């Protein structure tokens, strides 16, 4: 699974660094480093919706506050992991 987080200026202002840090922590905590590739990307073209995140190409709008629920529903549900 590939998760890409926008680190462009608009998403950076909206908390993309925090989103990345939380995702790194959740991936490590769940022992999922071998199943999930986390990367950054510049502008995804949906600046108003953002922090823009894609999971295997599917778009999500994520805030620092919504990372745990996003991770559970968009990531764990698709790789068969349980709640962390």
C-alpha positions in Angstrom: 0.0 0.0 0.0 1.3 3.5 -0.9 0.3 6.5 1.2 1.3 9.9 -0.2 0.9 13.1 1.7 1.0 16.6 0.1 3.7 18.7 1.5 3.1 21.7 -0.7 2.7 25.1 0.9 -1.1 25.1 1.3 -1.1 21.7 2.9 2.0 22.5 5.0 0.1 25.5 6.5 -2.8 23.1 7.2 -0.7 20.7 9.1 0.8 18.2 6.7 4.0 17.8 8.8 1.9 16.7 11.8 -0.1 14.4 9.5 3.1 12.8 8.3 4.5 12.4 11.8 1.3 10.8 13.1 1.2 8.4 10.1 4.8 7.4 10.7 4.0 6.7 14.4 0.9 4.7 13.6 2.7 2.7 10.9 5.6 1.9 13.3 3.3 1.2 16.2 1.3 -1.3 14.1 4.5 -3.0 12.7 3.3 -2.1 9.2 6.5 -0.7 7.7 6.8 -3.7 5.4 3.2 -3.3 4.1 3.0 0.5 3.8 5.1 2.9 1.8 4.7 6.5 3.1 5.9 9.3 0.8 5.5 13.0 0.3 4.4 14.9 -2.8 4.1 18.5 -3.8 0.8 20.0 -4.9 -2.0 17.5 -5.7 -4.2 20.3 -7.1 -6.8 20.2 -4.4 -5.4 22.9 -2.1 -8.7 24.0 -0.7 -9.5 20.5 0.5 -6.5 19.9 2.3 -4.1 18.2 3.8 -4.3 16.1 0.7 -3.5 12.4 1.1 -3.8 9.5 -1.4 -4.0 5.8 -0.5 -3.1 3.7 -3.6 -4.3 6.7 -5.7 -7.6 7.3 -3.9 -7.9 10.9 -2.6 -8.7 11.8 1.1 -8.8 15.2 2.9 -7.1 14.7 6.3 -6.5 17.0 9.2 -4.1 16.5 12.0 -7.1 15.8 14.2 -8.6 13.2 11.8 -5.4 11.1 11.3 -6.4 8.3 13.7 -9.9 7.7 12.2 -8.5 8.1 8.7 -5.8 5.5 9.4 -8.3 3.0 10.8 -10.9 3.4 8.0 -8.7 4.0 5.0 -5.6 2.1 5.8 -6.2 -0.7 8.4 -9.5 -1.7 6.9 -7.8 -2.3 3.6 -4.8 -4.2 4.8 -6.6 -6.3 7.4 -5.0 -4.8 10.5 -6.9 -4.3 13.7 -7.2 -1.1 15.7 -4.0 0.3 17.1 
